[in-house]
Amino acid sequence: MKRTTVARIFWLGAVICVIASVLYFMGLIPLPICAALLIVAFPVTILSLFFCWMAGESGGDIPFIGY
């Protein structure tokens, strides 16, 4: 994957996490919905951050980040 593609996925996940948290603290969404959004978005955000950190500018294989 290209670094720009993975960076876009990272920022999308980060924005979803922040918006879900803000909406919960403002009382606009209940805790289970906030938790569901965070459970989906947070791992995607972290993995895409690692991929963005290790990926090159050219298209190619996804780097191994370990377990």
Secondary structure, DSSP 8 states (H G I E B T S, - for coil): --HHHHHHHHHHHHHHHHHHHHHHHTTSS-HHHHHHHHHHHHHHHHHHHHHHHH--SS---------
